Amino acid sequence: MRGIALLWLLCAAPGHAAAYTPTLRDYQHDMWTANDGMPADIWSLAEDNQGWLWIASMAGLYRFDGIHVQPFQPAPGEALLSEKIGALSALPNGDLWICYAQGHALSLLRNGHLLHYTEQNGYHGGACALGITGDLDNNLWVAGSDGLMRFSAGRWTRLGPAQGFGSGLPEGLNLDRQGRLWVTTAQRVYLYQRAQQRFIDAGPHSNQHTVMQAPDGQIWLWGPGGTSALPGPLGHAEGPVPARPPINNSDGALFDHQGNLWQALCPPGVCRFTPAVWRGRTRIDAATRQAAVTAGQQAPASAEPLVMLEDRQSNLWVTTRLGLDRYRPNAFVRVPLPDFSSYIGIAAQPDGKVWASTLSSPEGHLWRVDQGVQAVPGVDPLVHALAVAHDGALLAGGRTVLQRYDASGVRAAPMPPEIQTANSASRARALLDDGSGIWARFSYGGLWRRPGDSALLGMPSAQGTWLRASSLGLPDGAGPVALALDAQQRVWLGYSHNRLLRYDHGQITQWGAADGIDVLNINFVSAGRELVIAGEKGLQVLQGNRFKTLYADEPGVLNGITALLRTPDGSVWLNGRRGVLRISATQWQAALDNPATPLHYRLLGAHEGYRGEATAPFPLPSAALSPDGLLWFASSDGLLQLDPAQLAPVAPTHADFLQVAVNDQRWSTDQPVTLPAGTRELQIAYTALGSRVPEQVRFRYQLEGVDPDWKSVGTRRDANYTNLGPGEYRFRLQAITPGSAWPEDAAELHIRITPRFDQTGWFALLGLLLLGGALVALYRWRVRYLTRQIYAQMNTRLQERQDIARTLHDTFLQAVYALTLRFQTVQLSLPPGHPLHPQMDDAMERAEALLEEGRDQVMNLRSEGRMQQGLFEALRQVGTDLMLQHGVPFEARRCGSIRALSPGVIDNLFQLGREAMINAYQHAQARHIQLRLDYKRREFVLSVCDDGRGLDAEILQRGHKDRHWGIPGMTERANKIGGTLQIDSMPTRGTRIVVTLPARAAYLPRAWPWRRWPGR
């Protein structure tokens, strides 16, 4: 009997493997309760066109992004009419209609603002918690406690018997997949006919207020009275039936987009009936519900289910008395191997058979899984390693024998005797058929090869002796971890410690760390279109004769890969520690062309039903592709099946902002945010909408002016900034789901931080003015201090000069004068004609000249005393004295805005002016002499003019007169103080002596140095 069963398993050719029907165990079930901020006693759900899930509860209105729930915050100055929300309806244009459980009113939320409808503006439907929906004609229908109302073209209308509705009050309101409106009363079902704008009675119901349409067009009723098909001609619609109704509203039962019937009140949770169950039936009875429970199509909820909604991403949301539950179909379907199955290996034959081996299952170790799960008897009950032979047969190895499974049955050949006797725990871990021999790697005993065609395995004519790896020139010992065969029938062997060998019909080539291998222990080798190795540290590809590392967007996601598959569309599938990675052909080729380019991938992990991680302790095949396109993956938690054709596409997601928080204050992000003065720190909360698996959405953001580039933050949903100053900021945000690229556009939030007064430009200007004033005050004090110091030094010098002048006058000049008197006395005593008279006359002349020069010097020394009156007054006094002495008119003039002269130049200017005037009076023979001081903006000019005989041209040219050094002395004095001396003279027309000093040398600095002073 056992042989017959085995022969049937081997000979039955399925053609196509059967895709396993998912049970609710294959759905991701999540729940949110009060501990997560979710309100209890939720009455209604609605999904808007942005992807927000709106929640109506007796505690208020909320919105949910799949991660965090938020109470609705009306715009400033607006408020809801009540916290008790009974029903919601989200329209395609973004409008959200809000019905209150109490009171005669409802509200419209449009573009963030509330508009209320009450009896004052035409609404007379009463409390509208029983139902609300839009229709294909942009009308709004309300099932109120006072009747059925319609809102059309801005007007409210009550409908009743005149429109064929009957006399009862509405108790249910539904839109079917074809957009038809159904209304139920306490006993009847009505269908609204758009063309006639009237209702037609569809018949009675048995306490069933929910109307829904199946994919085949059949109308079903659900309620406390059960679930049944609507009888009669109106119970089935003709024409195409869309997968979803045009306006999605929540209710107690529904058909999802795949045609599964879900219903609440299936104690103690929800039930799911596949099309195979409900099709052909007219009622879902207790026996059918019990069958669903037995088949795993019943799942518990957090509490008693109330209503449910399928969103655009195929998530099923169920409200309960305690919160909100979500059921999401996983990408993977669990293959029902026996519990405690571990270390699973997979092999798919070309004829469609799929096999699995397990290590610890008590029922057996080899299973056929393409047509349900069936244990396969064999010669060696400890079979574990699987491989597909070159002719498509299945090879299975255990401890004692190597087995071949084909259409003729099972044949076996013994394992090496050394393996059977060395260690009772030793068994085959990896098999490979290279077309001319079979390779086997044992857990204890290393690597062996059995020459010969595997098709002859176990036949009497087969000749085969197991050979150790060392006899083939390969390393002896523990053996390789991974085996692979390329198109040239060359065998690739991956070892630990970054070591890879290629066995090419006796020729051995080796690669190592020096050739770029850096994966630590090589777990897997793929020798397909390109040679790929995987290990604990990542994934590498052979290019030329060196290995290049491939990178992913997330660190570590490519670590621990144990299998690589390529589907007909060119996509690459990797089985690893975090789940299965799908890489499109385009992205894979881009990574091969430039290994430094991060791989863009879609991760199908725990949120898609992949629990555990890829099996790595043994070199078992952990993935397989069957001919029908189904993918099979082994994880530490079991065997999984995935149908790429049924894989939900990656829906685009868009980023949105939730709030801006500063300490305990919150700001809405519906408009630009203005923060108070002094804000230094802020937190921006954000989200992403439209993703099927919001937990996997990744974000990056940039605060312009602060962040130099985008900051990738993974799945984190807030941004924190410190040490911000006042100003305008723009926060940019992007979101992607795994498997997609970053979008070109970004969501933007404008933030303005108001400056404090001390952060404004006015404060800075005031500070600059105060600082400038302080600097000016300091500058003026310094100038006054230096001026006092200079004048003190000048007074000391003047006093010294006066003392010297007094001494010269009282001593030296008096002595010389007395001496001349003695000479005169002696000369008078000499007789006339005495030969000493000429000598005495010459001596007297010299004495008088000495006295004259001494008096001049004394006058010069004493003249500085006049400087205390100022340069102009001192020079005018000198000119006046000379005028009285010589009788020639004198005029002194002062022009321009008078400025203080530098003390260091006053004395020199005085000496220059005095010398020029003395020369004019003594030598010019002038009729008029003029002194002029010009205080100009850029220079100071002192000039002395006369209208006398002028200077000889020779003297002007030479610059001095023989044995006279007055002009050179004046020139040197002018140069000494940074000025110039110019003499203009013409015979008979007079002489003009001009001393010019630049302003920086002539004047003391002004108290306000930046003030421009008038020029001339």
Buried (B, 14 or more C-beta within 10 A) or exposed (E): EEEEEBBEBBEBEBEEBBBBEBBBBBBBBBBBBEEBBBBBBBBBBBBBBEBBBBBBBBBBBBBBBBBBBBEBBBBEEBEBBBBBBBBBBBBEEEBBBBBBBBBBBBBBBBEEEBEBBBEEEEBBBBBBBBBBBBBEEEBBBBBBBBBBBBBEEEEBBBBEEEBBBBEBBBBBBBBBBBBBBBBBBEEBBBBBEEEEEBBEEBBEBEEBBBBBBBBEBBBBBBBEEBBBBBBEEBBBBEEEBEEBBBBBBBBBBBBBEBBBBBBBBBEEBBBBBBBEBBBEBBEBEEEBBEBBBEBBBBBBBBBBBBBBBBBBBBBBBBBBEBBBBBBBBBBBBBBBBBEEBBBBBBBBBEBBBBBBBBBEBEEBBBBBBBBEBBBBEBBBEBBBBBBBBBEEBBBBBBBBBBBBBBEEEBBBBBBBEBBBEEBEEBBBBBBBBBEEBBBBBBBBBBBBBBEBBBBBBBEEEBEBEBBBBEEBEBBEEBBBBBBBBBEEEBBBBBBBEBBBBBBEEEEEEEBBEEBBBEBBBBBBBBBEEEBBBBBBBBBBBBBEEEBBBBBBBBEEBBBBBBBBBBBEEEBBBBBBBBBBBBBBEEBBEBBBEEBEEBBBBBBBBBBBBBBBBBBBEBBBBBBBBBBBBBBBBBBBBBBBBBBBEEBEEBBEBBBBBBBBBBEEEBBBBEEEBEBEEEBEEBBBBBBBBBBBBBEBBBBBBBBEEEBEEBBBEEEEBBBEBEEBEBEEBBBBBBBBBBBBEBBEEBBEBEBBBBBEEEBBEEEEEEEEEEEEEEEBEEBBEEBEEEBEEBEEEBEEEBEEBBEBBEEBBEEBBEEBBEBBEEBEEEBEEEEEEEEEEEEBEEBBEEBEEBBEEBEEBBBBBBBBBBBEEBBBBBBBBBBEBBBEEBEBEBEBEBEBEEBBBBBBBBBBBBBBBBBBBBBBBEBBBBEBBBBBBBBBBEBBBBBBBBBBBBBEEEBBEEEBBEEEEBBEBBBEBBEEBBBEBBBBBEEEEBBBBBBBBEBEBBBBBBEEEEEEBEEE
